[in-house]
Amino acid sequence: MARLRAENDNLRAALSWSVDSDPELGLRIAAGLGRYWYLFGPYVQAEDWLDQFVAAADPTPSSRRALAMRWQAAMLWLQGRFDEGSAVARRAIGEAEAANDPVIAALARLVLGFIADSQGASSEAARHYQESYTALDQLGQRYWASIALTNLANHVQRMGDPQQSQVLAESLLSQARAQADGRLMGLAHSALAINALHRGDEAGFRQQLSAARSELKTSGQQVWGAQAVINAVYTAVVTGYPHLVDEMTEEMVYRTKATGRPDDLELMHLVLGMDALYRGEWESGGDELRMAIALAEENGSIDAQANALAALGLVELGRGDHIAARATAQRALEVAGEIGSAATQLTALNVLALTQLAQGEPVDARRLAEEAAVIAGRTREMQQLVRSAEILAAVAVEQGDHERALRLVASAAGFRDKLHIARTRPEQDRFELTWSGLGKALGPARLEAWQQEACDSLAELVACCLEPATTPA
């Protein structure tokens, strides 16, 4: 990879010459550069090269054209151009099947999993990951099969099923050990570390992350090593382990800057901004998130830009700048809507709801939070569903519907405890107001039994979120 980066100007010149002089040669070079571009970008230019050569080369179905399309779909996914990426990935599957190349067809299906995951299409993402894993495993493609299984395990974790995620990650580790593949053992240990923290097992987290570091270092996987630490820090942020964040931040910054991968640099600044958001450090949080937005714009990563915008809206809300928070969250919502990113759309809706609540507009806040709850229930985005429930509890307190507020608070608390979901500082401040309001209205005796009000399933929580308002006596 280092040699390729050093030859970047020569490669660009060869590609430029090949467009008119030898498109078949250009297709071969571009398809071969797919993984390099995937790691280091630039995604926009890479997708443009791949598109040009696929269009200019011999239209007869071939493995090389299918591979180029597969990488083109990946570049579109990395930019957040999900619908275009999905269309190209499906073309790649058709091309690979026509060329009798089931491996590339399965790899293209893996990209469909990435895209569906980003769009919040939970069942579709799981199906693509599973089908890709099964095909690649049967074809003896152990490395790529393990990548598919890793993504399936992480997806299941995000959807609120840590037990199934644990089973999948342990299966991945068993397979990696059987193959004596340090790269894949490192991936498995990384997935198990994240799972441990979501279960509240700090000792298990430390043990698994240490094993991931060791295996990835031994196998020379510098990029994967950086990603393992970034993911670990992010998980520590959102599950409420600030002391772990403090321990790992310096390592994360060093590793990320050493690799220089655009995606990882964006994510590093996003994670640093999120950490500041959870701690209530508004100035540093805003600076980090603006850096993430600038890098995302430079790299053409629309989804990353929308994610950072949504988080920045929460920072501005925490600072008390409601006008800026609303404008930023609205911008994030619009960008997320354009690319079909359900997760970012949910974050933006909840930020807008909190902003409306802070401005004394509970009716609008309820409408936005209910919209988020419907999407979260459909996509199984449990973290955002819990946030919507707590916003709706705050609205219910404002409107005097204290029994409904208590059910929402109890349900959200149950899922927060189960999945170890921490609150950002603005969310914590609002929750304290909600709990105080419930205490004054219902009294300590009623609050003592508050946990008995909890809904214990996703469907029940969504139904509770969408209950019609009642008029207090």
C-alpha positions in Angstrom: 0.0 0.0 0.0 2.8 2.4 0.8 4.4 1.8 -2.6 1.1 2.5 -4.3 0.7 5.7 -2.4 4.2 6.7 -3.6 3.2 5.9 -7.2 0.0 7.8 -7.1 0.9 10.4 -9.7 2.1 7.7 -12.1 -1.0 5.7 -11.6 -3.2 8.7 -12.4 -1.2 9.4 -15.5 -1.6 5.8 -16.7 -5.3 5.9 -16.1 -5.7 9.2 -18.0 -3.8 7.8 -20.9 -5.8 4.6 -20.9 -9.2 6.3 -21.2 -8.8 6.9 -24.9 -5.9 4.7 -25.8 -6.5 1.4 -24.1 -9.7 1.2 -22.0 -9.2 -2.5 -21.4 -5.8 -1.8 -19.7 -7.5 1.0 -17.8 -10.2 -1.4 -16.6 -7.6 -3.8 -15.4 -5.6 -1.1 -13.5 -8.7 0.4 -12.0 -10.2 -2.9 -10.9 -6.9 -3.8 -9.3 -6.7 -0.5 -7.5 -10.1 -1.0 -5.9 -8.9 -2.1 -2.5 -6.3 0.7 -2.4 -8.9 3.3 -3.2 -11.3 1.7 -0.6 -8.6 2.3 2.1 -7.2 5.6 1.1 -9.6 7.3 -1.4 -10.2 9.7 -2.9 -13.7 8.1 -3.3 -15.2 10.5 -5.7 -12.3 10.4 -8.2 -12.0 6.6 -7.8 -15.7 6.1 -8.6 -15.4 8.3 -11.6 -12.4 6.3 -12.9 -14.2 3.0 -12.4 -17.4 4.3 -14.0 -15.5 5.5 -17.1 -13.7 2.2 -17.7 -16.7 0.0 -17.1 -18.5 2.1 -19.7 -15.6 2.2 -22.2 -14.5 -1.4 -22.0 -15.8 -4.4 -24.0 -19.5 -4.9 -22.8 -19.1 -8.7 -22.8 -19.7 -9.9 -19.3 -16.4 -10.6 -17.5 -15.0 -11.1 -14.0 -12.9 -7.9 -14.4 -15.9 -5.7 -15.3 -17.9 -7.3 -12.4 -15.0 -6.6 -10.0 -14.7 -3.0 -11.2 -18.5 -2.6 -10.6 -18.2 -4.1 -7.2 -15.6 -1.6 -6.2 -17.5 1.2 -7.8 -20.5 0.3 -5.7 -18.3 0.4 -2.6 -17.0 3.9 -3.5 -20.6 5.1 -3.9 -21.5 3.5 -0.5 -18.5 5.3 1.2 -19.8 8.6 -0.2 -23.3 8.0 1.1 -24.8 7.6 -2.4 -26.7 4.6 -1.3 -29.3 4.2 -4.1 -26.7 4.5 -6.8 -24.4 2.1 -5.0 -27.2 -0.4 -4.6 -28.0 -0.2 -8.3 -24.3 -0.7 -9.3 -23.9 -3.6 -6.8 -26.9 -5.4 -8.3 -25.4 -4.8 -11.8 -22.1 -6.3 -10.5 -24.0 -9.4 -9.3 -25.7 -9.9 -12.7 -22.3 -9.3 -14.5 -20.5 -11.8 -12.2 -23.2 -14.4 -12.6 -23.2 -14.0 -16.4 -19.4 -14.5 -16.3 -19.8 -17.5 -14.0 -17.9 -15.9 -11.2 -19.8 -16.7 -7.9 -17.0 -15.2 -5.7 -17.4 -11.7 -7.2 -21.2 -12.1 -7.0 -20.9 -12.8 -3.3 -18.6 -9.9 -2.7 -21.0 -7.5 -4.5 -23.8 -8.9 -2.3 -21.6 -8.0 0.7 -21.6 -4.4 -0.5 -25.4 -4.5 -0.7 -25.3 -5.5 3.0 -23.1 -2.4 3.8 -25.6 -0.2 2.0 -28.7 -1.7 3.6 -27.1 -1.4 7.0 -26.4 2.3 6.4 -30.0 2.9 5.3 -31.4 1.2 8.3 -32.9 -1.7 6.3 -32.3 -4.2 9.1 -33.7 -7.4 7.8 -32.3 -6.8 4.3 -28.8 -6.1 5.7 -28.9 -9.2 7.8 -30.0 -11.3 4.8 -27.3 -9.9 2.5 -24.6 -10.5 5.1 -25.8 -14.0 5.7 -26.1 -14.9 2.0 -22.7 -13.4 1.3 -21.1 -15.3 4.2 -22.7 -18.6 3.2 -21.6 -18.3 -0.4 -18.1 -17.2 0.4 -17.6 -19.9 3.0 -18.8 -22.6 0.6 -16.5 -21.3 -2.1 -13.5 -21.5 0.3 -13.1 -17.7 0.5 -12.3 -17.8 4.2 -11.0 -14.3 4.5 -14.0 -12.6 2.8 -16.4 -15.0 4.5 -15.0 -13.8 7.9 -15.5 -10.2 6.8 -19.2 -10.9 6.1 -19.6 -12.7 9.4 -17.9 -9.9 11.3 -20.3 -7.4 9.8 -23.3 -9.6 10.6 -22.2 -9.9 14.2 -21.7 -6.1 14.5 -25.1 -5.5 12.8 -26.9 -7.8 15.3 -25.2 -6.0 18.2 -26.5 -2.6 17.0 -30.0 -4.1 16.6 -30.0 -4.9 20.3 -29.2 -8.6 20.4 -25.9 -8.9 22.2 -26.4 -12.7 22.8 -26.6 -13.5 19.1 -23.8 -11.2 18.4 -21.7 -13.0 20.9 -22.5 -16.4 19.3 -21.5 -15.1 15.9 -18.3 -13.5 17.1 -17.2 -16.6 18.9 -17.9 -18.6 15.8 -15.7 -16.2 13.8 -12.9 -16.6 16.4 -13.2 -20.4 16.2 -12.9 -20.4 12.4 -10.0 -17.9 12.5 -8.1 -20.1 15.0 -8.7 -23.2 12.8 -7.1 -21.3 9.9 -4.3 -19.8 12.1 -5.2 -16.4 10.6 -4.1 -13.6 12.9 -5.9 -11.0 10.8 -9.3 -12.7 11.3 -8.6 -13.5 15.0 -7.9 -9.8 15.5 -11.3 -9.0 13.9 -13.1 -11.5 16.1 -11.4 -10.3 19.3 -12.4 -6.7 18.3 -16.0 -7.7 17.8 -16.0 -9.6 21.1 -14.5 -6.5 22.9 -17.4 -4.3 21.7 -19.9 -6.9 22.7 -18.4 -7.2 26.2 -18.7 -3.4 26.8 -22.4 -3.5 25.7 -22.9 -6.2 28.3 -21.2 -4.1 31.0 -18.2 -6.5 31.1 -15.2 -4.1 31.4 -12.7 -6.8 32.2 -13.8 -8.8 29.2 -13.5 -5.7 27.1 -9.9 -5.1 28.1 -9.0 -8.8 27.6 -10.5 -9.0 24.1 -9.2 -5.6 22.9 -5.7 -6.6 24.1 -5.9 -9.8 22.1 -7.1 -7.9 19.1 -4.2 -5.5 19.3 -1.7 -8.3 19.6 -3.1 -10.4 16.7 -3.4 -7.4 14.3 0.1 -6.1 15.2 1.6 -9.6 14.6 -0.2 -9.9 11.3 0.9 -6.5 10.1 -2.7 -5.1 9.9 -2.0 -1.4 10.7 -5.3 -0.1 9.3 -7.4 -2.7 11.0 -5.5 -2.1 14.3 -6.4 1.6 14.0 -10.0 0.8 13.3 -10.2 -1.6 16.2 -9.1 1.1 18.6 -11.4 3.7 17.0 -14.4 1.4 17.4 -13.4 0.6 21.0 -13.2 4.3 21.9 -16.6 5.0 20.2 -18.2 2.1 22.1 -16.8 3.4 25.4 -18.2 6.8 24.6 -21.8 5.7 23.9 -21.9 3.1 26.7 -20.7 5.5 29.3 -17.1 4.5 30.2 -15.2 7.9 30.1 -12.2 6.5 32.0 -11.7 4.0 29.2 -12.0 6.8 26.7 -9.3 8.7 28.5 -7.0 5.6 28.5 -7.4 5.0 24.8 -7.7 8.5 23.2 -3.9 9.1 22.7 -3.5 5.7 21.1 -6.5 6.3 18.8 -5.1 9.6 17.6 -1.6 8.2 17.0 -2.8 5.1 15.1 -5.3 7.0 13.0 -2.8 9.7 11.9 -0.3 7.0 11.2 -2.5 5.3 8.7 -3.9 8.5 7.2 -7.1 6.8 5.9 -9.7 9.4 5.2 -12.6 7.4 6.6 -10.7 6.8 9.9 -9.7 10.5 10.2 -13.3 11.6 9.8 -14.4 9.0 12.4 -11.7 9.9 14.8 -12.8 13.6 14.9 -16.4 12.5 15.2 -15.6 10.2 18.1 -13.6 13.0 19.9 -16.6 15.4 19.3 -19.0 12.8 20.6 -16.9 12.3 23.7 -17.0 16.0 24.4 -20.7 16.0 23.8 -21.3 13.3 26.5 -19.1 15.3 28.9 -20.7 18.7 28.2 -17.5 20.2 26.8 -19.2 22.3 24.1 -16.3 24.3 22.7 -14.0 21.3 22.1 -16.9 19.2 20.9 -17.9 21.8 18.3 -14.3 22.1 17.1 -13.9 18.4 16.6 -17.3 17.9 14.9 -16.6 20.8 12.5 -13.3 19.2 11.6 -15.1 15.9 10.9 -17.6 17.8 8.7 -14.8 19.6 6.8 -13.0 16.3 6.2 -16.2 14.6 5.1 -16.9 17.4 2.6 -13.4 17.2 1.3 -13.6 13.4 0.9 -17.1 13.4 -0.6 -18.4 11.3 2.4 -22.0 12.5 2.6 -23.1 10.1 5.3 -20.2 11.0 7.6 -21.1 14.7 7.0 -24.7 14.1 8.1 -23.6 12.1 11.2 -21.3 14.9 12.3 -24.0 17.6 11.6 -26.5 15.8 13.8 -24.0 15.5 16.7 -23.1 19.2 16.2 -26.8 20.1 16.6 -26.7 18.5 20.1 -23.6 20.4 21.0 -25.3 23.7 20.0 -28.4 22.7 22.0 -26.1 22.0 25.0 -24.7 25.5 24.6 -28.2 26.9 24.7 -28.1 28.2 21.1 -31.5 26.8 20.1 -31.6 28.6 16.7 -28.3 27.2 15.6 -29.2 23.7 16.9 -32.4 23.7 15.0 -30.7 24.9 11.8 -27.9 22.3 12.0 -30.2 19.4 12.9 -32.5 20.4 10.0 -29.5 20.4 7.7 -28.5 17.0 8.9 -32.1 15.7 8.4 -32.2 17.0 4.8 -28.8 15.4 4.0 -29.9 12.1 5.6 -33.1 12.2 3.7 -31.3 12.7 0.4 -29.1 9.7 0.9 -31.6 7.5 2.7 -29.6 7.2 6.0 -32.2 6.1 8.6 -29.8 6.2 11.5 -28.7 9.8 10.9 -32.3 10.8 10.2 -33.4 9.4 13.6 -30.6 11.4 15.4 -31.6 14.6 13.6 -35.3 14.1 14.4 -34.6 13.6 18.1 -32.3 16.6 18.2 -35.0 18.7 16.6 -37.5 17.4 19.1 -35.3 18.3 22.0 -34.8 21.7 20.5 -38.5 22.3 20.2 -39.0 21.1 23.7 -36.4 23.6 25.0 -38.1 26.4 23.1 -41.5 25.6 24.8 -43.1 23.8 21.8 -44.1 20.4 23.2 -46.7 19.6 20.5 -44.0 19.9 17.7 -41.5 18.0 19.9 -44.0 15.2 20.3 -44.7 15.0 16.5 -40.9 14.8 15.7 -40.2 12.2 18.4 -43.1 10.1 17.4 -41.9 10.2 13.8 -38.5 9.1 15.0 -40.0 6.3 17.1 -41.9 4.9 14.1 -38.7 4.8 12.0 -36.7 3.4 14.9 -39.2 0.6 15.4 -39.1 -0.3 11.7 -35.3 -0.3 11.5 -34.7 -1.7 15.0 -32.4 1.2 15.9 -32.8 0.6 19.6 -30.5 3.5 20.8 -32.6 6.1 19.0 -35.9 4.5 20.0 -34.9 4.8 23.7 -34.0 8.5 23.1 -37.4 9.1 21.4 -39.1 7.5 24.4 -37.4 9.8 26.9 -38.2 12.9 24.8 -41.9 11.8 24.7 -41.7 11.3 28.5 -40.5 14.8 28.9 -43.4 16.0 26.6 -45.9 14.0 28.6 -44.7 15.7 31.9 -45.0 19.1 30.2 -48.6 18.2 29.2 -49.5 16.7 32.6 -49.8 13.1 31.4 -47.6 11.7 34.2 -48.7 8.0 34.1 -47.7 7.8 30.4 -44.5 9.6 31.2 -43.7 7.1 33.9 -44.2 4.1 31.5 -42.0 5.7 28.9 -39.2 6.5 31.5 -39.4 3.0 32.9 -39.3 1.3 29.5 -36.4 3.5 28.3 -34.5 2.8 31.5 -34.9 -1.0 31.0 -33.4 -0.9 27.5 -30.7 1.5 28.5 -29.6 -0.9 31.3 -29.9 -4.0 29.0 -27.8 -2.4 26.1 -25.7 0.0 28.2 -26.8 3.1 26.4 -25.4 6.3 28.0 -27.0 9.8 27.7 -25.4 12.8 26.1 -25.2 15.8 28.5 -28.2 17.6 26.9 -30.2 14.4 27.2 -29.1 13.9 30.8 -30.1 17.5 31.7 -33.6 17.0 30.1 -34.0 13.6 31.8 -33.3 15.1 35.3 -36.1 17.7 34.6 -38.4 14.9 33.6 -37.7 12.8 36.7 -38.0 15.8 39.0 -41.4 16.6 37.4 -42.6 13.1 37.9 -41.5 13.1 41.6 -43.4 16.3 42.3 -46.5 15.1 40.5 -46.7 11.5 41.6 -44.8 11.5 44.9 -42.2 9.1 46.2 -44.5 6.2 46.9 -45.6 6.0 43.3 -42.1 6.3 42.0 -40.9 3.4 44.1 -42.7 1.0 41.8 -41.7 2.8 38.6 -39.9 -0.2 37.1 -43.1 -2.2 37.0 -44.4 0.1 34.3 -41.8 -0.9 31.8 -42.5 -2.3 28.4 -40.0 -5.1 27.7 -40.2 -5.5 23.9 -39.4 -3.3 21.0 -43.0 -3.5 19.7 -44.5 -2.6 23.1 -42.1 0.4 23.5 -43.1 1.7 20.0 -46.8 1.3 20.9 -46.2 3.2 24.1 -44.5 6.0 22.3 -47.4 6.3 19.9 -50.2 6.2 22.5 -52.6 9.1 22.1 -52.3 11.9 24.7 -54.7 11.8 27.6 -56.2 14.9 29.3 -55.1 15.0 32.9 -57.8 15.1 35.6 
